[in-house]
Every structure is written in structure tokens, then in C-alpha cells.
Amino acid sequence: MAIFAGKGKGQGISYVQGERKAIVPAKSMLDALLSECRTFAEEVARGEATLKNAAVDIKPPDPLPRGMAGCA
């Protein structure tokens, strides 16, 4: 689970196992991250998901938001 946030717009992008899930407002990032973790844990417990053992390649948005040049 991860949330990538940068300068501007006051929001981030949440990812679960490399899959983009949602645009998250800055004030809700920690709550969203905890919620994604709990949801994923429940899916694993029900046998609906498994933890990947592979490297995850997350690509930043293209184009990068203004002020984030050189971050990729």
C-alpha cells in the first residue's frame, strides 16, 4: 500500500500492489491508507487476494504535476 503525494493540488494517488486505486485529498491520506490496508487484509483472509512476491513498478503520472520535474 502506498500514497504518492507531491506539491500542489493537496492530493495524492493511492496504490495497492502497484495498482492505482484512488485520488485522495491530503487531509484524508492516512485514513485512506489505513482503510486500504484493512480492506486488503480482509480480502487476504477470505482468500480473495494474495500478497505479491514480485517487485512493483509504479509509474508516476505523465505529465508530472507542475513543480515535480526531476522526481521520476
Backbone as a ProteinNet text record, in pm:
[ID]
protein_1_A
[PRIMARY]
MAIFAGKGKGQGISYVQGERKAIVPAKSMLDALLSECRTFAEEVARGEATLKNAAVDIKPPDPLPRGMAGCA
[TERTIARY]
84.5	0	90.3	47.1	124.7	34.7	72.5	10.2	123.8	118.2	217.9	157.4	225.3	176.7	290.5	256.1	357.1	306.1	380.7	343.7	219.1	138.6	22.5	-99.8	-212	-343.2	-387.5	-302.1	-342.7	-401.4	-343.8	-396.1	-284.5	-314.9	-220.5	-292.9	-215.8	-271.9	-242.2	-346.8	-325.7	-305.9	-216.1	-184.9	-190.9	-239.5	-236.1	-170.8	-56.7	20.3	44.7	76.8	110	-8.1	-128.9	-248.5	-302.8	-322.1	-377	-520.7	-549.4	-682.6	-765.7	-708.3	-790.5	-705.7	-770.2	-714.3	-762.6	-669.1	-701.3	-667.2	-762.5	-731.7	-626.1	-539.9	-430	-479.7	-590.1	-638.1	-688.7	-706.8	-759.5	-657.5	-532.9	-434.9	-411.4	-389.9	-363.9	-485.1	-604	-725.7	-744.6	-716	-730	-630	-507.6	-405.6	-444.9	-491.8	-536.1	-655.3	-747.4	-864.1	-822.9	-730.7	-682.5	-613.6	-534.4	-466.2	-567.1	-667.6	-769.5	-848.9	-886.3	-961.4	-879.6	-750.8	-664.3	-647.8	-629	-614.1	-739.6	-856.7	-982	-991.6	-949.1	-951	-856	-739.4	-643.6	-703.5	-765.4	-825.3	-935.2	-1008.4	-1115.3	-1062	-931.9	-873.3	-897.1	-940.6	-970.2	-849.2	-742.7	-621.8	-501.8	-387.8	-263	-158.7	-64.6	43.6	141.8	169.5	262.8	404.4	481.6	621.9	711.9	660.2	736.6	761.3	855.1	881.7	763	731.5	621.6	680.4	638.7	687.3	573.9	581.3	478.3	529.7	454.8	494.9	421.7	494	429.8	338.7	246.2	156.4	237.3	186	250.1	149	172.1	292.7	288.4	406	413.2	347.3	283.8	226.3	334.8	294.2	387.4	465.3	594.5	677.3	739.5	708	762.7	862.3	904.6	1000.2	1126.2	1180	1300.6	1272.8	1145.8	1112.8	1099.1	1086.3	1061.5	1189.6
-115.5	0	123.4	224	347	460.9	579	700.3	790.9	830.7	921.4	1060.6	1153.8	1291.3	1384.4	1498.7	1595.8	1736.3	1828	1968.7	1998.5	2088.4	2134.6	2047.3	2101.7	2037.2	1971.4	1953.3	1898.3	1759.1	1673.5	1538.5	1441.6	1314.3	1210	1098.3	999.3	884.6	760.8	683.6	562	442.5	352.7	230.9	111.3	-1.3	-127.4	-229.1	-281.1	-377.9	-327.8	-199.7	-141.4	-97.2	-121.7	-82.6	48.6	143.7	272.7	253.9	306	288.1	415.6	527.7	647.7	773.1	886.2	1016.9	1049.7	1086.2	1104.7	1247.4	1319.7	1452.6	1443.7	1544.1	1544.1	1519.4	1579.7	1566	1425	1342	1206.5	1096.9	1133.3	1034.2	921.4	953.1	847.9	758	818	737.8	647.2	700.1	620.2	505.3	532	427.7	316.2	353.2	253.8	174.1	241.2	173.7	73.1	112.1	20.2	-100.4	-77.1	-187.8	-284.5	-231.7	-317.4	-394.8	-326.4	-392.4	-505.6	-478.5	-581	-698.5	-670.7	-777.7	-865	-803.8	-879.5	-966.7	-912.3	-990.1	-1109.4	-1089.7	-1198.9	-1304.8	-1262.4	-1356.2	-1440	-1381.6	-1455.2	-1535.6	-1524.6	-1596.3	-1529.6	-1404.8	-1331.7	-1257.8	-1247.9	-1177	-1242.6	-1225.6	-1274.5	-1164.3	-1169	-1072.4	-1112.3	-1019	-1046.9	-1057.1	-1145.3	-1159.1	-1104.9	-1016.4	-961.1	-812.3	-760.3	-616.6	-543.4	-429.4	-348.5	-225.4	-201.3	-86.9	14	121.3	224	340.4	374.6	484	611.6	722.5	848.5	897.5	987.2	1041.6	1108.2	1104.8	1170.4	1261.7	1389.7	1455.8	1472.8	1490.5	1516.4	1649.9	1661.4	1789.6	1897.5	2019.7	2132.1	2132.5	2156.3	2161.2	2027.8	1920.9	1789.6	1739	1825.4	1784.4	1730.5	1623.2	1563.9	1465.4	1440	1348.1	1204.4	1183.6	1048	969.5
0	0	0	-73.4	-78.5	-122.5	-80.9	-132.6	-177.4	-302.4	-356.6	-362.8	-299.8	-295.5	-333.3	-384.7	-423.7	-402.7	-452.5	-439.5	-522	-471.6	-546.2	-526.8	-554.1	-556.7	-426.7	-327.6	-198.5	-206	-291	-304.6	-340.6	-327.5	-363.4	-435.4	-479.6	-550.2	-467.1	-435.4	-357.5	-451.4	-409	-484.1	-390.6	-442.4	-369.9	-463.1	-422.2	-500.7	-642.9	-655.4	-784.1	-867.6	-821.1	-895.2	-840	-928.9	-887.4	-840.6	-719.8	-662.1	-662.2	-615.3	-598.9	-586.4	-614.6	-583.3	-441.8	-354.6	-213.6	-170.4	-108.2	-55.8	54.1	62.4	159.9	302	339	476.9	508.6	405.3	425.7	395.6	368.8	324.3	424.4	550.2	648.5	668.1	673.3	685.7	563.9	444.3	322.6	321.3	364.3	368.2	464.9	582.4	680.2	626.8	562	505.7	398.7	310.1	205.8	268.3	372.9	441.9	502.5	569.1	630.4	525.3	416.8	309.9	249.8	223.2	165	261.2	388.2	487.8	492.5	483	481.3	356.3	240.3	115.9	124.7	185.2	203.4	295.3	404.6	500	435.1	339.6	269.6	151.5	123.2	10.7	-123.2	-121.7	-245	-300.6	-222.5	-265.3	-200.4	-263.6	-206.3	-216.3	-127.5	-128.6	-236.9	-327.1	-436.1	-381.6	-437.9	-401.1	-510	-590.5	-701.9	-679.5	-752.3	-747.8	-810	-756.3	-806.8	-874.3	-996.9	-1073.2	-1085.6	-1007.5	-1009.6	-1092.1	-1194.4	-1281.1	-1238.6	-1227.2	-1189.7	-1301.5	-1270	-1372.6	-1482.7	-1603.3	-1717.1	-1781.5	-1786.1	-1737.7	-1586	-1527.6	-1383.2	-1352.5	-1237	-1197.5	-1191.9	-1215.3	-1212	-1080.6	-1087.8	-969.6	-931.8	-1007.1	-973.6	-1078.3	-1168.7	-1271.9	-1202.7	-1254.1	-1196.5	-1086.1	-1053.3	-943.9	-990.7	-1119.7	-1170.6	-1181.5
[MASK]
++++++++++++++++++++++++++++++++++++++++++++++++++++++++++++++++++++++++

